[in-house]
Amino acid sequence: MGIFDRSAKGHITPVIEITIERGALIFFAETIGETNPVHLDTRAARAADHPDILAPATYAVVVGTLAGQKAKRRGQPDILELINGDLRVLLHGAEDYTYHGPLYAGDTVQVENEITGFSDPKGGKLEIAHITTRISHPERGLLVEANRALIHRLS
């Protein structure tokens, strides 16, 4: 039918721990043009009742990427390997995030990915892999849930 390995449905990757480093977080905030001091300065963040620098919402993408890189260094297959993603025809589809709690500098979070399913729109001209990434804190629970679609263009 398609290229994706449908037997990967339901696979959950091993949890990877990532520590959110203050310097990397500040660099990211500056790079995206963030000007709110709670994302750039510890004193400002604490004055606003945060325990440390608050990560911008889009930093969840970085955390997911760092987890994927760490897993790869450990010899674990990445999502593309698990689903048999073919970069010659792979497209990035929709992506949405649900935020349950903030990420802070100094947090050590756990990241896992689940291959939640596959679909075949456009009369089989496309196939889509549906991936859910969860970022959790051991004390504060689930912080971010990201759903994304990876698409193979088949014709």
C-alpha positions in Angstrom: 0.0 0.0 0.0 2.5 2.7 1.2 5.9 3.1 2.5 5.2 3.5 6.3 5.6 0.4 8.5 2.1 0.1 9.8 3.2 -2.5 12.4 4.8 0.4 14.3 1.3 1.6 15.4 1.1 1.8 19.2 4.9 1.8 19.7 6.0 4.0 22.5 9.7 5.0 22.6 11.7 4.6 25.8 11.6 7.7 28.0 14.5 10.1 27.5 15.4 12.6 30.2 16.3 16.1 29.1 17.5 18.9 31.4 16.5 22.3 30.3 19.7 24.4 30.4 19.3 28.1 31.2 21.9 29.3 28.7 20.3 27.3 25.8 16.9 28.6 26.9 18.0 32.2 26.9 19.7 31.7 23.5 16.5 30.3 22.0 14.4 33.1 23.4 16.8 35.7 22.0 16.9 33.9 18.7 13.1 34.0 18.2 13.0 37.7 19.2 11.4 37.1 22.6 11.4 40.3 24.7 9.5 39.3 27.8 12.1 39.3 30.6 10.6 36.2 32.3 12.1 34.3 29.3 15.5 36.0 29.6 16.3 36.9 33.1 16.2 34.8 36.3 15.4 37.8 38.5 12.5 38.9 36.3 11.1 35.3 36.2 11.3 35.0 40.0 9.7 38.4 40.5 6.8 37.1 38.4 6.5 34.0 40.7 8.3 31.6 38.5 11.0 29.4 40.0 13.4 30.1 37.2 13.4 31.3 33.6 10.2 30.4 31.8 10.6 28.6 28.5 8.7 30.2 25.6 5.9 27.9 24.4 7.7 26.9 21.2 10.6 25.6 23.2 8.8 22.2 23.4 10.0 21.6 19.8 13.6 22.0 21.0 13.0 19.6 23.9 11.6 17.0 21.5 14.5 17.4 19.2 17.1 17.1 22.0 15.4 13.9 23.2 15.5 12.4 19.7 19.2 13.2 19.4 20.0 11.7 22.8 18.0 8.5 21.9 20.0 8.2 18.6 23.3 8.6 20.5 22.2 5.7 22.7 21.6 3.6 19.7 17.8 3.7 19.9 15.9 4.1 16.6 14.4 7.4 15.9 10.8 7.9 14.9 11.6 8.0 11.1 13.4 4.6 11.5 10.5 3.1 13.4 7.9 4.1 10.8 10.2 3.6 7.8 10.0 7.3 6.9 11.5 8.0 3.4 13.0 11.5 3.3 12.8 11.5 -0.5 9.0 11.8 -0.3 8.4 12.9 3.4 6.5 16.1 4.2 5.8 17.7 7.5 2.1 18.0 8.1 0.0 19.6 10.8 1.3 20.0 14.3 -0.5 21.1 17.4 0.4 21.5 21.1 -1.6 21.2 24.3 0.1 22.8 27.2 -0.7 21.5 30.7 2.1 23.3 32.6 5.2 25.4 32.1 8.8 24.4 31.3 11.5 26.1 33.3 15.3 26.4 33.2 16.7 23.6 35.4 13.8 21.2 34.9 14.7 17.7 34.1 11.8 16.3 32.0 10.9 13.0 30.5 10.1 12.8 26.8 8.4 9.9 25.0 6.9 9.5 21.6 4.0 7.3 20.6 3.1 6.3 17.1 -0.7 6.6 17.4 -1.8 5.6 13.9 -1.7 5.9 10.1 -4.2 7.3 7.6 -4.4 7.3 3.8 -6.1 10.5 2.4 -6.4 11.6 -1.1 -7.4 8.2 -2.5 -4.1 6.7 -1.4 -1.9 9.5 -2.9 -0.8 10.4 0.6 -0.1 8.4 3.7 0.1 10.0 7.1 1.9 8.8 10.3 0.4 10.3 13.4 2.9 10.9 16.2 2.3 12.1 19.8 5.1 13.5 21.9 4.7 13.8 25.6 6.9 16.0 27.9 6.4 15.3 31.6 7.9 16.4 34.8 8.3 13.9 37.7 6.5 16.1 40.2 4.3 18.4 38.0 3.1 15.6 35.6 2.3 16.1 31.9 3.5 19.5 30.8 3.2 19.4 27.0 1.5 17.0 24.5 2.4 17.5 20.8 0.6 15.8 17.9 2.2 15.9 14.5 1.7 14.3 11.1 4.4 13.1 8.9 3.3 12.6 5.3 4.6 10.5 2.4 3.6 11.8 -1.0 3.1 8.6 -3.0 2.3 9.9 -6.4 
